[in-house]
Amino acid sequence: MKIHINARAGLGDTVYFFSIIQTLLKYIKTVDISAICWNTAQELYSSQLPLRQIINANDLVNVMGKGWSHTSARAKKIFADKIGKVDYYIDLQAKQSYLNETLSVEANTRIAVNPETSMTDYYDVVIRTMPDEHILETYRRMLSEVFGIAQYIEPGRFVEIPELGSKVDRITELLLKKERRPVVCIHPGAKGLEKLWNVLHWGQVVNWLINERNFQPVILGSSLRFAGMSPILDIPSAQAIQLLSYDKALDMAGKTESVLFLIELIRRARLYIGLDTGPTHIAAVCGVPTLELFKRESPAQYSAWRARGDKVVTIVEDSMDLITPERVIAQLQDWQALKDVSIRRQVTNTRD
């Protein structure tokens, strides 16, 4: 069985769909999967999954220009050469702008997840996220309805790379000057200015974590300055928080060399606090106690895209201005996961 996936999606979506591909590979013994995706997904898929072909959409844009997929002749040649005919075409980005690409993939069955309304007629199967359903449940419904799969691999089952883990340990030990304080990862950035939280609020929470709980904050963030025309403020936000902490927080925004490095770093944290963004989903599926600050656009958007995990607490509001630092600190004070970290720290210090 041959499957091709249009997996152009953000890091958060990729984290969940990664487990869907793992499930396909496990329960369909003769499956042959190819995908087109952006840089971060390409890095994750190519290092962790035995896929036949991975097309980096960023490379196509860089070589052929942003409108490459709008020209059917170009799209047909690329997909005929690289993909060939497939049994199933799964489209996670069924958009009008990718129509020529969609038509260029020769497939027996075309499947779209949450397509644009104008695109539904081009697919044999359309799966839409239902009210109160998380996107992971939508993907699993697709597996059940199309492939008859009723058992699933849970998200976060990333293959550990010992050499990379050792590298993360060496770097963090050097940067933290062999401090033995528990690490809290802070991610103050997000794609979309409306999702951001006041940097002064971040500073207040970070200083409380340092002074009252003896945490070592490590601030994460993307190296990108823009996403399309929208500014990405991860780096300036991290710099401001570091200043507000009197340089006690470690600024690693834009300095994590890869998504795999980021995963290993987050795995080692005892606590994670972030916004509605990809690394928050990584922390959630890796089992790190995760506090998510979520700007709700609609009940359906919140249900589908909240971080999902056994150790996730979400503070959600229609406006980020309604989330106060006092409320975040109160949540941290009452959270058993944080109390457990404090107990372990005191025992360690006593033994010293």
N, C-alpha and C positions, 0 to 999 in steps of 0.2 A: 504494500500500500504506500502510495506517495502523497505527501501532504506539503503544501506550501502555505506559509503564514505571512500576511502583511502585519508585522509586529511593531510598526512604528508607534511607540508609546513612551510615556515618561517612565522614570525609574520606579516609581511606586507601582504602576500598572505592571511593569516588567517583573517585579518581585513576585506578584501573584501568578502571572501567566507562566513564569518559569516552572512553577510546580505543575501546571497543566501539561507542559511539554514533557516534564519528567514522568507524569502519569501515562501519557501516550506511549512513551518509549518503553515503559514497564509492562503495560497490559496489551499492547499490540506488538507481537514479537517480530513481525516482518516490516515494520513501519520505516519509511525513509522520509525525513523531514528537512525542508529548507525554509529559510526565512529572510525577509528584508526588514532591517531595523536601524535605529540610530546608534551612535557610538557606544553609549553605556551598555545598552542591551547586547550589542555585538561583542563587546568585551566579556560580558557575563556568559553569554551563550557559548561563545567559541572556547572558553576556558573550562566550561563545566559540562557541556552537553555534546554528544556525538552526532551533530547535525551534518547532513550531506553538503549543504551549501548555505553560507550566510552572506547576504549582500548588505554592505554598509551603505545606507541611504545617504549619509553625509558625504561619502566618497563620490557618489553619483552626482550630487548637487555641486560639489567642488569641481568636478571634471566637466560636467555637461550643462551646468547652470540650473537655477531653481525651477525653470519650466520644462525640464527634460521629460517629465512624465506626462506633460500636456500634449506631446507629439506622439501620436499612436505608432508611427513607423519606428521611432527610436525605442519606445517601450516594448514593442513586439520583438524587435531584434534582441534586446537585452534579456528578456524573459525566455525567448525561444532558445537562446544560446546557453543560458545559465540554469534554467529550471526545467524546461521541457514540459510535456504533458503530465498532469497530476490527477490523482483521484479526487482529492479534496483541496479546496482553496479556502482558508480561514482568514477573514478580513477583520482586523480589529480597528481599522481606520477607513471605514467605507464612506469616503467623502467624494463630492463632485470633483474636487481638484485631482483625485487619483483615478478618475473614471477610465481613462485610456489604459492605465496600468491594469486595472481590474479586467478590462475586456481583453487584454493581451495575454493573460494567464489562461492557458488552455486547461480546463478542469471539468471533470464529470459532474461534480457537485460544488456549488459556491455557497459559502456560509458567511453571514455578516453578523457581527455583534454590535448592537446599538448603532445601526447605520443612519446617515442622514436620510430624511424622508424621501428626498428625490432619488435615492439610490436603491430603494428596496426592491424594485422590479428587476434588478440585475442579479439577484441572488435566489437560489433555490430554497435556502433555509435562513430565516431571520430570527435571531435571539435578542430579546430586549430585557434589560434589567427591570425587575418587578419592584413595586413599592416595598420599602423596608428590606430590600435584598442587597447584600454586599456584592461587589463586582466578582469576587472569587466564587460566590454561589452561582452567579450568572454563567461563568466559564464552566463550572462543574455541571450545570444543567445542559450545556452544550455537549459535554462529553457523554452524558447519559442519553440525551435525545438522538444524537447523531451516531455515536460510536458504541452505545450500549455499555459504557463503563460506569460502574457504580461504586468503585473503590478509588480513593484518591491519595496522592502523596501530599502531605501538609507543606505549606510554604516554609521557607527558611532552611531547607535541607541542602545547603550549599556544601560543596566538597571543600574540605579544609586543605590549604596548601601550606605545609609545615615551613618551607623556606620563607614564605611571605609572612607567616605568623611570627617567626623568629625576628624578621626584619622590623615588624611593627613593634615588637617588644623592645628591641635594642634602641629604636628611635625614641619611643616614648620614655624609656628609662633615662636616656641621655637628656631629653628635653625637660623632663620633670625632676632631674637632678637626684634620682633614686628616692624621691619622696614615696612613702608607702600609703599615702592617702587614697581612698577610693575615688575612681574617676567618674565624673558625670559628663556625658557628651551633651553639648548645647548646640542646637541648629536654629539660628535666628532668621534664616532666609527662607524664601519661598518664591515660586513663580507666580507673580501677581501681587501688586502693591497692596491690594485690599486684604491680603492674607497676613501682612506683616504686623508685628507687635512692637509697641513703642520701645525704643532701645533703652530708655531710662528705666522702664519696667524690667527689662532683661537685667540691667545692672543691679537693680535692687534684689532680684531673685538670686543672681549669681553671688552677690556679696553675702546674702543670708546662707547660702550653701557653704561658702568658704568659712564664715565666722561662726556659724551655729552648728554646722554638721561636719566641718573639717573635710569637705569634699575638694577635689582638684578638678575644676572645670576645664574641659577641652572644647574649644569652640570650632565647629565645623562649618563648611560652606563651599559653594561652587566657585570655580575659578572664572566662570563666565561673567561678563559685564552686561550682556544683553541677551534676551531671548526674543528674536525678531526685533520689534521696535520697543519692547518693554525692558526697562533697566532691571538688572539683577543686583541687589544691594547686599549680598552675602558678605563680601570682603569689607566694605566700609562699616557694616553693622558689627562684624566681629572685631574690627579695630576699635570701635567705640566702646564695646563691652569690655575689652581688655583694659582700656584706659580707665573705665569706671571701676574696674576691680583693682586698680592700682598695680596693674601688671601681674596680678596673682593668677589670672586665668591664662591658659595657653591658647594662643591664636593659631589654629591650623586651617583656617578657611583658605581654600584654593591651594593647599599644600599636600593634600592626599593625592598620591600619584595616580591612583586608579580606583575604580569602583570596588575591586577586590581588596585593595588596601583599606578602603573605607569600611567594608564589611568586617574585616579582621579587627579594625580599631573599635568599631561599635560593639562587637562581640565581647570585648574586654571591659566594657564599661559596667559599672554597678547601677547606673541610672542614666536615662536619656530624656531630655526635654526638647521638644521641637514643634514646628508648625505642620501644616498640611503639605508635606513635601516628601520626596522619595526616601531620604535617609530615615525618616520617622517610621516608614513601613519596614525598612530593613531591621531597625531596632525591635519593632513589634514582633516580626516573624522569627527573629533570633532569640526571643525569650528574655530580652533585656527589659526590666521595668521601665515603661515608657509613659510619659505624660505628654499628651498631644494637646496643643492649643489650636482649635479649629474654628475657622470662619465659615458659618453655614450660609450657603446661598439658597438652598431649598432643602426640605426634608429628604427628597430623593437623592440629592447630591451628597448629603451627609451620610445617609445609609450606605450608599455605594462606595464612598471613598474614604471613610474613616479608617484609621489604622486598626488592624485586626490581630488580636493575640490574647493570650491568657493573662498577660501582665500589663495590659494597656488601660489607662484611665484617660478619658477625653474631657476637656473643658470646652464646651461648644457654645457659641453665641452668634447672633446675626451680624454683629460688628465686633472687631477686635478691641475697640475702645471700651467695651463692656467687661472685658477680662482684666481684673486688677491684679497687681503683684501680690497684694494681701490675700487674694483668693487662691492664687497659685501656691503661695507659701503655706496657707492653711491646709490645702490638699496634700502637700508634701509632709507636713507635720502629722497628719492623720493616716498616712499611707504605711501599711505594715511593711511593704518592701523596703522603704527607707529606714524604718526602725530597725529592721534586721541588719542593714548595712552598718548602722551606728553601733549596734551591739557587737558585731564582729570587730569593728575598729577598736572598741574599748578593750576587748579581750586581747587583741594583738598588742596594743600598747602596754597592757599589764605584763605580758610575757617579756617585753623588752626590758 
